[in-house]
Amino acid sequence: MIDYKAIWKEVTEQFFDGNPHSIHGPNHWHNVEDVGLKLANLTGADTDVVRLFAVLHDSCRQSNDYDPQHGWRAADYAMELRGR
């Protein structure tokens, strides 16, 4: 079982500016999760994938501006978190 509360806590704590109201921060991640879960309910998508994507997809941004490598950093970070 995935401990989403622990993941959200860890990911939020390492977020670059620590601002939950950042355009790419935790509030945005929650919005992505909400929409993703609604779509998963309609399509049968894997809700674990949706929830993990929501919290991780912008978690490794180094700025709120152009940051083309943020997705690759998030993928690496997801691998670090795997199994914990």
Biopython code that builds the backbone (N, CA, C, O; Angstrom):
import numpy as np
from Bio.PDB.StructureBuilder import StructureBuilder

atoms = [
    (1, "MET", "N", (0.841, -1.179, 0.000)),
    (1, "MET", "CA", (0.000, 0.000, 0.000)),
    (1, "MET", "C", (0.891, 1.249, 0.000)),
    (1, "MET", "O", (1.893, 1.306, 0.712)),
    (2, "ILE", "N", (0.520, 2.220, -0.788)),
    (2, "ILE", "CA", (1.289, 3.459, -0.914)),
    (2, "ILE", "C", (0.848, 4.443, 0.169)),
    (2, "ILE", "O", (-0.344, 4.693, 0.349)),
    (3, "ASP", "N", (1.815, 4.989, 0.876)),
    (3, "ASP", "CA", (1.537, 5.975, 1.917)),
    (3, "ASP", "C", (1.586, 7.365, 1.285)),
    (3, "ASP", "O", (2.619, 8.034, 1.304)),
    (4, "TYR", "N", (0.454, 7.784, 0.726)),
    (4, "TYR", "CA", (0.400, 9.066, 0.023)),
    (4, "TYR", "C", (0.679, 10.243, 0.952)),
    (4, "TYR", "O", (1.302, 11.224, 0.543)),
    (5, "LYS", "N", (0.228, 10.152, 2.180)),
    (5, "LYS", "CA", (0.454, 11.245, 3.127)),
    (5, "LYS", "C", (1.958, 11.466, 3.318)),
    (5, "LYS", "O", (2.418, 12.608, 3.315)),
    (6, "ALA", "N", (2.714, 10.400, 3.480)),
    (6, "ALA", "CA", (4.162, 10.506, 3.657)),
    (6, "ALA", "C", (4.835, 11.039, 2.396)),
    (6, "ALA", "O", (5.764, 11.842, 2.477)),
    (7, "ILE", "N", (4.369, 10.595, 1.239)),
    (7, "ILE", "CA", (4.945, 11.077, -0.017)),
    (7, "ILE", "C", (4.691, 12.572, -0.175)),
    (7, "ILE", "O", (5.607, 13.333, -0.487)),
    (8, "TRP", "N", (3.448, 12.990, 0.041)),
    (8, "TRP", "CA", (3.125, 14.419, -0.073)),
    (8, "TRP", "C", (3.985, 15.234, 0.884)),
    (8, "TRP", "O", (4.482, 16.299, 0.518)),
    (9, "LYS", "N", (4.163, 14.744, 2.104)),
    (9, "LYS", "CA", (4.956, 15.481, 3.093)),
    (9, "LYS", "C", (6.394, 15.634, 2.614)),
    (9, "LYS", "O", (6.938, 16.738, 2.621)),
    (10, "GLU", "N", (6.999, 14.551, 2.207)),
    (10, "GLU", "CA", (8.397, 14.592, 1.759)),
    (10, "GLU", "C", (8.565, 15.458, 0.520)),
    (10, "GLU", "O", (9.472, 16.288, 0.459)),
    (11, "VAL", "N", (7.704, 15.270, -0.457)),
    (11, "VAL", "CA", (7.831, 16.018, -1.708)),
    (11, "VAL", "C", (7.604, 17.507, -1.466)),
    (11, "VAL", "O", (8.317, 18.342, -2.023)),
    (12, "THR", "N", (6.632, 17.839, -0.652)),
    (12, "THR", "CA", (6.354, 19.238, -0.353)),
    (12, "THR", "C", (7.535, 19.884, 0.369)),
    (12, "THR", "O", (7.878, 21.032, 0.089)),
    (13, "GLU", "N", (8.151, 19.160, 1.288)),
    (13, "GLU", "CA", (9.278, 19.709, 2.046)),
    (13, "GLU", "C", (10.487, 19.996, 1.163)),
    (13, "GLU", "O", (11.250, 20.917, 1.452)),
    (14, "GLN", "N", (10.676, 19.232, 0.098)),
    (14, "GLN", "CA", (11.842, 19.451, -0.764)),
    (14, "GLN", "C", (11.551, 20.411, -1.919)),
    (14, "GLN", "O", (12.461, 20.753, -2.674)),
    (15, "PHE", "N", (10.302, 20.849, -2.067)),
    (15, "PHE", "CA", (9.939, 21.730, -3.188)),
    (15, "PHE", "C", (10.764, 23.012, -3.138)),
    (15, "PHE", "O", (10.945, 23.584, -2.063)),
    (16, "PHE", "N", (11.263, 23.468, -4.272)),
    (16, "PHE", "CA", (12.285, 24.510, -4.337)),
    (16, "PHE", "C", (11.975, 25.806, -3.608)),
    (16, "PHE", "O", (12.874, 26.390, -3.004)),
    (17, "ASP", "N", (10.729, 26.277, -3.642)),
    (17, "ASP", "CA", (10.485, 27.552, -2.966)),
    (17, "ASP", "C", (9.640, 27.404, -1.711)),
    (17, "ASP", "O", (9.404, 28.381, -0.999)),
    (18, "GLY", "N", (9.183, 26.187, -1.435)),
    (18, "GLY", "CA", (8.440, 25.931, -0.217)),
    (18, "GLY", "C", (7.110, 26.655, -0.118)),
    (18, "GLY", "O", (6.475, 26.637, 0.936)),
    (19, "ASN", "N", (6.686, 27.282, -1.185)),
    (19, "ASN", "CA", (5.451, 28.055, -1.173)),
    (19, "ASN", "C", (4.295, 27.206, -1.696)),
    (19, "ASN", "O", (4.267, 26.888, -2.885)),
    (20, "PRO", "N", (3.343, 26.832, -0.843)),
    (20, "PRO", "CA", (2.228, 26.007, -1.301)),
    (20, "PRO", "C", (1.338, 26.718, -2.320)),
    (20, "PRO", "O", (0.539, 26.082, -3.007)),
    (21, "HIS", "N", (1.482, 28.038, -2.413)),
    (21, "HIS", "CA", (0.666, 28.806, -3.357)),
    (21, "HIS", "C", (1.407, 29.078, -4.661)),
    (21, "HIS", "O", (0.889, 29.780, -5.530)),
    (22, "SER", "N", (2.594, 28.540, -4.805)),
    (22, "SER", "CA", (3.368, 28.674, -6.036)),
    (22, "SER", "C", (2.543, 28.126, -7.203)),
    (22, "SER", "O", (1.799, 27.158, -7.047)),
    (23, "ILE", "N", (2.681, 28.748, -8.358)),
    (23, "ILE", "CA", (1.908, 28.322, -9.534)),
    (23, "ILE", "C", (2.132, 26.842, -9.865)),
    (23, "ILE", "O", (1.233, 26.189, -10.394)),
    (24, "HIS", "N", (3.302, 26.314, -9.564)),
    (24, "HIS", "CA", (3.607, 24.901, -9.821)),
    (24, "HIS", "C", (3.768, 24.107, -8.533)),
    (24, "HIS", "O", (4.367, 23.032, -8.541)),
    (25, "GLY", "N", (3.243, 24.620, -7.432)),
    (25, "GLY", "CA", (3.441, 23.986, -6.134)),
    (25, "GLY", "C", (2.312, 23.078, -5.688)),
    (25, "GLY", "O", (1.479, 22.666, -6.494)),
    (26, "PRO", "N", (2.290, 22.771, -4.410)),
    (26, "PRO", "CA", (1.353, 21.794, -3.856)),
    (26, "PRO", "C", (-0.127, 22.054, -4.134)),
    (26, "PRO", "O", (-0.885, 21.105, -4.334)),
    (27, "ASN", "N", (-0.552, 23.307, -4.151)),
    (27, "ASN", "CA", (-1.966, 23.558, -4.485)),
    (27, "ASN", "C", (-2.268, 23.094, -5.906)),
    (27, "ASN", "O", (-3.317, 22.505, -6.168)),
    (28, "HIS", "N", (-1.346, 23.362, -6.811)),
    (28, "HIS", "CA", (-1.490, 22.899, -8.200)),
    (28, "HIS", "C", (-1.509, 21.376, -8.262)),
    (28, "HIS", "O", (-2.299, 20.786, -8.999)),
    (29, "TRP", "N", (-0.635, 20.746, -7.485)),
    (29, "TRP", "CA", (-0.588, 19.274, -7.479)),
    (29, "TRP", "C", (-1.921, 18.691, -7.024)),
    (29, "TRP", "O", (-2.389, 17.696, -7.576)),
    (30, "HIS", "N", (-2.532, 19.315, -6.013)),
    (30, "HIS", "CA", (-3.846, 18.847, -5.548)),
    (30, "HIS", "C", (-4.904, 19.009, -6.631)),
    (30, "HIS", "O", (-5.763, 18.143, -6.799)),
    (31, "ASN", "N", (-4.844, 20.106, -7.359)),
    (31, "ASN", "CA", (-5.801, 20.304, -8.463)),
    (31, "ASN", "C", (-5.614, 19.245, -9.545)),
    (31, "ASN", "O", (-6.589, 18.704, -10.067)),
    (32, "VAL", "N", (-4.366, 18.954, -9.876)),
    (32, "VAL", "CA", (-4.077, 17.907, -10.866)),
    (32, "VAL", "C", (-4.607, 16.567, -10.373)),
    (32, "VAL", "O", (-5.187, 15.805, -11.147)),
    (33, "GLU", "N", (-4.412, 16.279, -9.101)),
    (33, "GLU", "CA", (-4.907, 15.023, -8.528)),
    (33, "GLU", "C", (-6.430, 14.950, -8.609)),
    (33, "GLU", "O", (-6.979, 13.921, -9.003)),
    (34, "ASP", "N", (-7.108, 16.020, -8.245)),
    (34, "ASP", "CA", (-8.574, 16.037, -8.286)),
    (34, "ASP", "C", (-9.103, 15.761, -9.686)),
    (34, "ASP", "O", (-9.982, 14.919, -9.873)),
    (35, "VAL", "N", (-8.565, 16.472, -10.663)),
    (35, "VAL", "CA", (-9.015, 16.284, -12.046)),
    (35, "VAL", "C", (-8.637, 14.885, -12.533)),
    (35, "VAL", "O", (-9.441, 14.211, -13.178)),
    (36, "GLY", "N", (-7.432, 14.456, -12.227)),
    (36, "GLY", "CA", (-6.979, 13.133, -12.650)),
    (36, "GLY", "C", (-7.823, 12.010, -12.087)),
    (36, "GLY", "O", (-8.119, 11.043, -12.789)),
    (37, "LEU", "N", (-8.216, 12.126, -10.827)),
    (37, "LEU", "CA", (-9.051, 11.080, -10.220)),
    (37, "LEU", "C", (-10.449, 11.067, -10.819)),
    (37, "LEU", "O", (-11.048, 10.002, -10.970)),
    (38, "LYS", "N", (-10.972, 12.228, -11.158)),
    (38, "LYS", "CA", (-12.274, 12.276, -11.838)),
    (38, "LYS", "C", (-12.190, 11.594, -13.199)),
    (38, "LYS", "O", (-13.074, 10.826, -13.579)),
    (39, "LEU", "N", (-11.112, 11.886, -13.926)),
    (39, "LEU", "CA", (-10.930, 11.236, -15.226)),
    (39, "LEU", "C", (-10.698, 9.738, -15.071)),
    (39, "LEU", "O", (-11.202, 8.948, -15.869)),
    (40, "ALA", "N", (-9.948, 9.345, -14.063)),
    (40, "ALA", "CA", (-9.706, 7.913, -13.826)),
    (40, "ALA", "C", (-11.009, 7.187, -13.543)),
    (40, "ALA", "O", (-11.202, 6.052, -13.979)),
    (41, "ASN", "N", (-11.893, 7.836, -12.819)),
    (41, "ASN", "CA", (-13.191, 7.246, -12.519)),
    (41, "ASN", "C", (-13.988, 6.997, -13.799)),
    (41, "ASN", "O", (-14.729, 6.019, -13.899)),
    (42, "LEU", "N", (-13.832, 7.877, -14.757)),
    (42, "LEU", "CA", (-14.558, 7.740, -16.025)),
    (42, "LEU", "C", (-13.887, 6.769, -16.986)),
    (42, "LEU", "O", (-14.556, 6.121, -17.791)),
    (43, "THR", "N", (-12.567, 6.668, -16.900)),
    (43, "THR", "CA", (-11.820, 5.905, -17.904)),
    (43, "THR", "C", (-11.255, 4.586, -17.410)),
    (43, "THR", "O", (-10.860, 3.741, -18.212)),
    (44, "GLY", "N", (-11.213, 4.401, -16.090)),
    (44, "GLY", "CA", (-10.618, 3.194, -15.541)),
    (44, "GLY", "C", (-9.109, 3.275, -15.403)),
    (44, "GLY", "O", (-8.455, 2.253, -15.195)),
    (45, "ALA", "N", (-8.547, 4.468, -15.513)),
    (45, "ALA", "CA", (-7.097, 4.629, -15.356)),
    (45, "ALA", "C", (-6.672, 4.229, -13.942)),
    (45, "ALA", "O", (-7.475, 4.256, -13.010)),
    (46, "ASP", "N", (-5.437, 3.869, -13.803)),
    (46, "ASP", "CA", (-4.867, 3.449, -12.521)),
    (46, "ASP", "C", (-4.747, 4.658, -11.597)),
    (46, "ASP", "O", (-3.989, 5.584, -11.887)),
    (47, "THR", "N", (-5.478, 4.659, -10.504)),
    (47, "THR", "CA", (-5.492, 5.810, -9.607)),
    (47, "THR", "C", (-4.161, 5.996, -8.871)),
    (47, "THR", "O", (-3.827, 7.115, -8.481)),
    (48, "ASP", "N", (-3.402, 4.922, -8.679)),
    (48, "ASP", "CA", (-2.072, 5.089, -8.076)),
    (48, "ASP", "C", (-1.176, 5.911, -8.999)),
    (48, "ASP", "O", (-0.458, 6.802, -8.544)),
    (49, "VAL", "N", (-1.221, 5.614, -10.285)),
    (49, "VAL", "CA", (-0.422, 6.363, -11.263)),
    (49, "VAL", "C", (-0.864, 7.826, -11.288)),
    (49, "VAL", "O", (-0.031, 8.732, -11.304)),
    (50, "VAL", "N", (-2.162, 8.048, -11.290)),
    (50, "VAL", "CA", (-2.698, 9.413, -11.297)),
    (50, "VAL", "C", (-2.214, 10.182, -10.072)),
    (50, "VAL", "O", (-1.727, 11.306, -10.194)),
    (51, "ARG", "N", (-2.345, 9.588, -8.912)),
    (51, "ARG", "CA", (-1.976, 10.282, -7.671)),
    (51, "ARG", "C", (-0.477, 10.538, -7.586)),
    (51, "ARG", "O", (-0.057, 11.605, -7.137)),
    (52, "LEU", "N", (0.326, 9.583, -8.009)),
    (52, "LEU", "CA", (1.771, 9.776, -7.985)),
    (52, "LEU", "C", (2.206, 10.822, -9.007)),
    (52, "LEU", "O", (3.071, 11.651, -8.724)),
    (53, "PHE", "N", (1.604, 10.781, -10.193)),
    (53, "PHE", "CA", (1.904, 11.811, -11.193)),
    (53, "PHE", "C", (1.581, 13.195, -10.646)),
    (53, "PHE", "O", (2.371, 14.128, -10.793)),
    (54, "ALA", "N", (0.425, 13.323, -10.021)),
    (54, "ALA", "CA", (-0.015, 14.631, -9.530)),
    (54, "ALA", "C", (1.011, 15.248, -8.583)),
    (54, "ALA", "O", (1.356, 16.422, -8.718)),
    (55, "VAL", "N", (1.490, 14.473, -7.642)),
    (55, "VAL", "CA", (2.417, 15.026, -6.647)),
    (55, "VAL", "C", (3.835, 15.187, -7.193)),
    (55, "VAL", "O", (4.588, 16.036, -6.715)),
    (56, "LEU", "N", (4.200, 14.393, -8.172)),
    (56, "LEU", "CA", (5.592, 14.410, -8.636)),
    (56, "LEU", "C", (5.857, 15.258, -9.876)),
    (56, "LEU", "O", (6.983, 15.718, -10.062)),
    (57, "HIS", "N", (4.871, 15.477, -10.720)),
    (57, "HIS", "CA", (5.142, 16.032, -12.051)),
    (57, "HIS", "C", (5.835, 17.385, -12.046)),
    (57, "HIS", "O", (6.642, 17.643, -12.938)),
    (58, "ASP", "N", (5.565, 18.246, -11.102)),
    (58, "ASP", "CA", (6.233, 19.551, -11.010)),
    (58, "ASP", "C", (7.079, 19.678, -9.751)),
    (58, "ASP", "O", (7.522, 20.775, -9.408)),
    (59, "SER", "N", (7.304, 18.581, -9.071)),
    (59, "SER", "CA", (7.960, 18.619, -7.765)),
    (59, "SER", "C", (9.435, 18.995, -7.822)),
    (59, "SER", "O", (9.995, 19.440, -6.820)),
    (60, "CYS", "N", (10.059, 18.828, -8.951)),
    (60, "CYS", "CA", (11.500, 19.085, -9.057)),
    (60, "CYS", "C", (11.830, 20.301, -9.910)),
    (60, "CYS", "O", (12.924, 20.410, -10.463)),
    (61, "ARG", "N", (10.887, 21.195, -10.008)),
    (61, "ARG", "CA", (11.156, 22.460, -10.696)),
    (61, "ARG", "C", (12.206, 23.228, -9.927)),
    (61, "ARG", "O", (12.262, 23.178, -8.698)),
    (62, "GLN", "N", (13.037, 23.938, -10.666)),
    (62, "GLN", "CA", (14.023, 24.810, -10.043)),
    (62, "GLN", "C", (13.600, 26.265, -10.143)),
    (62, "GLN", "O", (14.230, 27.154, -9.570)),
    (63, "SER", "N", (12.511, 26.493, -10.887)),
    (63, "SER", "CA", (11.929, 27.830, -10.975)),
    (63, "SER", "C", (10.509, 27.677, -11.501)),
    (63, "SER", "O", (10.124, 26.611, -11.981)),
    (64, "ASN", "N", (9.743, 28.743, -11.407)),
    (64, "ASN", "CA", (8.399, 28.739, -11.973)),
    (64, "ASN", "C", (8.404, 29.185, -13.428)),
    (64, "ASN", "O", (7.364, 29.208, -14.086)),
    (65, "ASP", "N", (9.576, 29.535, -13.919)),
    (65, "ASP", "CA", (9.710, 29.944, -15.312)),
    (65, "ASP", "C", (10.093, 28.723, -16.150)),
    (65, "ASP", "O", (9.897, 27.584, -15.727)),
    (66, "TYR", "N", (10.625, 28.967, -17.305)),
    (66, "TYR", "CA", (11.020, 27.919, -18.229)),
    (66, "TYR", "C", (11.999, 26.971, -17.545)),
    (66, "TYR", "O", (13.052, 27.395, -17.068)),
    (67, "ASP", "N", (11.654, 25.711, -17.499)),
    (67, "ASP", "CA", (12.481, 24.702, -16.838)),
    (67, "ASP", "C", (12.265, 23.366, -17.549)),
    (67, "ASP", "O", (11.591, 22.481, -17.023)),
    (68, "PRO", "N", (12.837, 23.223, -18.740)),
    (68, "PRO", "CA", (12.542, 22.044, -19.566)),
    (68, "PRO", "C", (13.007, 20.712, -18.985)),
    (68, "PRO", "O", (12.557, 19.663, -19.445)),
    (69, "GLN", "N", (13.876, 20.720, -18.008)),
    (69, "GLN", "CA", (14.383, 19.465, -17.430)),
    (69, "GLN", "C", (13.622, 19.024, -16.193)),
    (69, "GLN", "O", (13.963, 18.006, -15.592)),
    (70, "HIS", "N", (12.586, 19.777, -15.796)),
    (70, "HIS", "CA", (11.908, 19.443, -14.538)),
    (70, "HIS", "C", (11.259, 18.059, -14.567)),
    (70, "HIS", "O", (11.209, 17.377, -13.544)),
    (71, "GLY", "N", (10.773, 17.651, -15.707)),
    (71, "GLY", "CA", (10.160, 16.328, -15.819)),
    (71, "GLY", "C", (11.166, 15.195, -15.636)),
    (71, "GLY", "O", (10.874, 14.191, -14.986)),
    (72, "TRP", "N", (12.343, 15.367, -16.211)),
    (72, "TRP", "CA", (13.396, 14.357, -16.061)),
    (72, "TRP", "C", (13.855, 14.276, -14.609)),
    (72, "TRP", "O", (14.082, 13.186, -14.083)),
    (73, "ARG", "N", (13.990, 15.438, -13.962)),
    (73, "ARG", "CA", (14.377, 15.427, -12.548)),
    (73, "ARG", "C", (13.292, 14.754, -11.701)),
    (73, "ARG", "O", (13.598, 14.017, -10.764)),
    (74, "ALA", "N", (12.042, 15.010, -12.033)),
    (74, "ALA", "CA", (10.936, 14.379, -11.290)),
    (74, "ALA", "C", (10.952, 12.859, -11.481)),
    (74, "ALA", "O", (10.683, 12.112, -10.541)),
    (75, "ALA", "N", (11.264, 12.409, -12.686)),
    (75, "ALA", "CA", (11.337, 10.961, -12.938)),
    (75, "ALA", "C", (12.455, 10.330, -12.113)),
    (75, "ALA", "O", (12.278, 9.257, -11.535)),
    (76, "ASP", "N", (13.605, 11.001, -12.060)),
    (76, "ASP", "CA", (14.715, 10.505, -11.232)),
    (76, "ASP", "C", (14.331, 10.478, -9.758)),
    (76, "ASP", "O", (14.648, 9.533, -9.035)),
    (77, "TYR", "N", (13.644, 11.527, -9.329)),
    (77, "TYR", "CA", (13.198, 11.606, -7.934)),
    (77, "TYR", "C", (12.200, 10.484, -7.618)),
    (77, "TYR", "O", (12.252, 9.894, -6.539)),
    (78, "ALA", "N", (11.305, 10.195, -8.548)),
    (78, "ALA", "CA", (10.350, 9.105, -8.351)),
    (78, "ALA", "C", (11.071, 7.776, -8.154)),
    (78, "ALA", "O", (10.668, 6.952, -7.333)),
    (79, "MET", "N", (12.151, 7.579, -8.923)),
    (79, "MET", "CA", (12.932, 6.348, -8.760)),
    (79, "MET", "C", (13.590, 6.293, -7.378)),
    (79, "MET", "O", (13.705, 5.218, -6.790)),
    (80, "GLU", "N", (14.021, 7.451, -6.858)),
    (80, "GLU", "CA", (14.596, 7.489, -5.511)),
    (80, "GLU", "C", (13.555, 7.117, -4.450)),
    (80, "GLU", "O", (13.869, 6.457, -3.459)),
    (81, "LEU", "N", (12.327, 7.548, -4.673)),
    (81, "LEU", "CA", (11.255, 7.297, -3.703)),
    (81, "LEU", "C", (10.706, 5.873, -3.791)),
    (81, "LEU", "O", (10.103, 5.374, -2.842)),
    (82, "ARG", "N", (10.915, 5.238, -4.913)),
    (82, "ARG", "CA", (10.343, 3.912, -5.152)),
    (82, "ARG", "C", (10.697, 2.932, -4.040)),
    (82, "ARG", "O", (11.856, 2.797, -3.648)),
    (83, "GLY", "N", (9.673, 2.259, -3.547)),
    (83, "GLY", "CA", (9.875, 1.242, -2.526)),
    (83, "GLY", "C", (9.887, 1.757, -1.095)),
    (83, "GLY", "O", (9.986, 0.984, -0.142)),
    (84, "ARG", "N", (9.787, 3.064, -0.961)),
    (84, "ARG", "CA", (9.766, 3.638, 0.410)),
    (84, "ARG", "C", (8.359, 3.891, 0.837)),
    (84, "ARG", "O", (8.127, 4.369, 1.948)),
]
sb = StructureBuilder()
sb.init_structure("model")
sb.init_model(0)
sb.init_chain("A")
sb.init_seg("    ")
for serial, (resi, resn, name, xyz) in enumerate(atoms, 1):
    if name == "N":
        sb.init_residue(resn, " ", resi, " ")
    sb.init_atom(name, np.array(xyz, "f"), 0.0, 1.0, " ", f" {name:<3s}", serial, name[0])
structure = sb.get_structure()
